[in-house]
Amino acid sequence: MSVRPRATAAAPAAVPAAGLPPAAEAPARLRVGVIGAGRVGAVLGAALATAGHEVVAASGLSAASRARAARLLPGVPLLRADQVVAASDLVVLAVPDDTLAGLVTGLAETGAWRRGQLAFHTSGAAGIGVLAPAEDAGVLPLALHPAMTFTGAPEDVHRLVAVPFGVTSRPEHRPVAEALVLEMGGEPTWVAEADRGLYHAALAGSANHLVTLVAEAADLLRAAGVEDPARVLTPLLTAALEGALRRGDRSLTGPVSRGDVGTVTGHLQTLGERAPAAVDAYVALARRTTERALAAGRLRPHEGAPLLELLRGSTEEATR
């Protein structure tokens, strides 16, 4: 969706190099370049095109990126990164976190950035500091991280609707950042520069570790003779997730929340015999669950202490 009518002139409105006034909005129409036509970049480029902007160039080296660009950004030429910047008013940097700083710096060293451009990256862990070399050249820097997993398929564009974006910018540029997020269909969530690392650790720890936890549980159920683990896990995990999101630690159930040392001891013995690779994760999660249950008042100190002692002993035994 568009936050303001499109400009009637062919060229997009320029962004003042000195920054926009607090009430400013994003220009009505921009020439967009996407550096990194991967699963995220191609989808965001397509979303910006749907909002009325013109995607004029993209970069992508792999065969998968080229195929994805052909699907989501049809007719858009694939160029070198510096050529993408030269052709664009808004540059979308959708590259791996570890390569972002080097890319921005390298483009600055070649003089690719120009005054009046906008640039946003999609890294969750980084704020706008990583864009300092571009900002020094007069670029308006933004950090817009969609809190969603992407497959790179066309339907991902529709899945952006109402997706939260972690937004970081200069305070005076916040209206521009939020306008772009709204145009892509998302919902802006402000994250301070100093909080980006914690924000991203929370998201990565929950989504990535949840996949590992569920896959591990499915493997253990198969080892226990359960033919369809998903059928068993789906109602249980759905209820647990909904409860955690609504009530937090108050939704804890199970042997740890009851201080049931005997059951936890049995779990550790069984896992040690049948699935030793799963023991460390079980101990770490049980210990953290115990600590949170104690802090939330779900366990009383005399109930939690034996659990922590058991789990501490299991860790020490495993490291011998």
Helices and strands as residue ranges (DSSP letters): E 31-35, H 39-50, E 54-59, H 63-72, H 81-87, E 90-93, H 97-109, E 118-121, G 129-131, H 132-136, E 140-146, H 155-159, E 164-169, G 171-173, H 174-183, E 187-190, G 193-195, H 196-223, H 229-247, G 248-251, H 255-258, H 261-274, G 276-278, H 279-295, H 301-318
